[in-house]
Amino acid sequence: MFVKKGGNDGGACTKAAPCGTINGGIAKLGGGRTHVYVQAGQYDEIVDVASRTVEIYGGFDGNWLRRPR
Protein backbone atom coordinates (compact mmCIF):
# COMPACT_ATOMS: atom_id res chain seq x y z
CA MET A 1 0.00 0.00 0.00
CA PHE A 2 1.21 3.52 -0.83
CA VAL A 3 0.58 6.69 1.19
CA LYS A 4 1.20 10.35 0.42
CA LYS A 5 -0.05 13.67 1.75
CA GLY A 6 -3.10 14.67 -0.25
CA GLY A 7 -3.91 11.09 -1.25
CA ASN A 8 -7.35 9.52 -0.89
CA ASP A 9 -8.07 6.75 1.61
CA GLY A 10 -11.06 5.76 -0.53
CA GLY A 11 -8.80 4.87 -3.45
CA ALA A 12 -6.78 1.79 -4.26
CA CYS A 13 -3.69 2.91 -2.28
CA THR A 14 -1.43 2.17 -5.25
CA LYS A 15 1.51 4.24 -6.48
CA ALA A 16 -0.82 5.90 -8.99
CA ALA A 17 -3.64 6.44 -6.46
CA PRO A 18 -2.12 6.49 -2.95
CA CYS A 19 -3.95 6.72 0.34
CA GLY A 20 -3.76 9.98 2.27
CA THR A 21 -3.09 8.48 5.70
CA ILE A 22 -0.93 5.72 7.11
CA ASN A 23 -3.97 4.24 8.84
CA GLY A 24 -5.78 4.23 5.49
CA GLY A 25 -2.93 2.23 3.98
CA ILE A 26 -2.93 -0.21 6.87
CA ALA A 27 -6.70 -0.67 6.56
CA LYS A 28 -6.29 -1.73 2.92
CA LEU A 29 -3.78 -4.49 3.73
CA GLY A 30 -4.91 -8.02 3.10
CA GLY A 31 -4.16 -11.06 1.01
CA GLY A 32 -0.79 -11.56 2.67
CA ARG A 33 0.35 -7.97 2.04
CA THR A 34 2.11 -6.41 5.03
CA HIS A 35 4.06 -3.44 3.60
CA VAL A 36 3.04 0.23 3.66
CA TYR A 37 5.23 2.73 1.77
CA VAL A 38 4.98 6.36 2.88
CA GLN A 39 6.16 9.49 1.09
CA ALA A 40 8.14 11.96 3.22
CA GLY A 41 6.07 14.42 5.22
CA GLN A 42 4.30 14.92 8.51
CA TYR A 43 1.27 12.74 9.09
CA ASP A 44 -0.75 13.92 12.06
CA GLU A 45 -2.29 10.66 13.19
CA ILE A 46 -1.84 7.94 15.77
CA VAL A 47 -0.84 4.65 14.17
CA ASP A 48 -1.55 1.45 16.11
CA VAL A 49 -0.16 -1.73 14.57
CA ALA A 50 -0.02 -3.84 17.73
CA SER A 51 -2.68 -6.26 16.52
CA ARG A 52 -1.36 -6.65 12.95
CA THR A 53 1.75 -7.72 11.10
CA VAL A 54 2.72 -4.48 9.35
CA GLU A 55 5.99 -3.10 8.02
CA ILE A 56 6.02 0.66 7.37
CA TYR A 57 8.72 2.17 5.14
CA GLY A 58 9.00 5.95 4.94
CA GLY A 59 11.01 8.76 3.45
CA PHE A 60 10.05 8.24 -0.19
CA ASP A 61 10.08 11.21 -2.56
CA GLY A 62 7.40 12.09 -5.13
CA ASN A 63 8.74 9.41 -7.50
CA TRP A 64 8.65 6.72 -4.81
CA LEU A 65 12.42 6.65 -4.49
CA ARG A 66 14.55 7.14 -1.41
CA ARG A 67 18.22 7.51 -0.78
CA PRO A 68 20.20 4.44 0.23
CA ARG A 69 21.29 4.48 3.85
C-alpha positions as semicolon CSV with decimal commas, in nm:
position;residue;x (nm);y (nm);z (nm)
1;M;0,000;0,000;0,000
2;F;0,121;0,352;-0,083
3;V;0,058;0,669;0,119
4;K;0,120;1,035;0,042
5;K;-0,005;1,367;0,175
6;G;-0,310;1,467;-0,025
7;G;-0,391;1,109;-0,125
8;N;-0,735;0,952;-0,089
9;D;-0,807;0,675;0,161
10;G;-1,106;0,576;-0,053
11;G;-0,880;0,487;-0,345
12;A;-0,678;0,179;-0,426
13;C;-0,369;0,291;-0,228
14;T;-0,143;0,217;-0,525
15;K;0,151;0,424;-0,648
16;A;-0,082;0,590;-0,899
17;A;-0,364;0,644;-0,646
18;P;-0,212;0,649;-0,295
19;C;-0,395;0,672;0,034
20;G;-0,376;0,998;0,227
21;T;-0,309;0,848;0,570
22;I;-0,093;0,572;0,711
23;N;-0,397;0,424;0,884
24;G;-0,578;0,423;0,549
25;G;-0,293;0,223;0,398
26;I;-0,293;-0,021;0,687
27;A;-0,670;-0,067;0,656
28;K;-0,629;-0,173;0,292
29;L;-0,378;-0,449;0,373
30;G;-0,491;-0,802;0,310
31;G;-0,416;-1,106;0,101
32;G;-0,079;-1,156;0,267
33;R;0,035;-0,797;0,204
34;T;0,211;-0,641;0,503
35;H;0,406;-0,344;0,360
36;V;0,304;0,023;0,366
37;Y;0,523;0,273;0,177
38;V;0,498;0,636;0,288
39;Q;0,616;0,949;0,109
40;A;0,814;1,196;0,322
41;G;0,607;1,442;0,522
42;Q;0,430;1,492;0,851
43;Y;0,127;1,274;0,909
44;D;-0,075;1,392;1,206
45;E;-0,229;1,066;1,319
46;I;-0,184;0,794;1,577
47;V;-0,084;0,465;1,417
48;D;-0,155;0,145;1,611
49;V;-0,016;-0,173;1,457
50;A;-0,002;-0,384;1,773
51;S;-0,268;-0,626;1,652
52;R;-0,136;-0,665;1,295
53;T;0,175;-0,772;1,110
54;V;0,272;-0,448;0,935
55;E;0,599;-0,310;0,802
56;I;0,602;0,066;0,737
57;Y;0,872;0,217;0,514
58;G;0,900;0,595;0,494
59;G;1,101;0,876;0,345
60;F;1,005;0,824;-0,019
61;D;1,008;1,121;-0,256
62;G;0,740;1,209;-0,513
63;N;0,874;0,941;-0,750
64;W;0,865;0,672;-0,481
65;L;1,242;0,665;-0,449
66;R;1,455;0,714;-0,141
67;R;1,822;0,751;-0,078
68;P;2,020;0,444;0,023
69;R;2,129;0,448;0,385
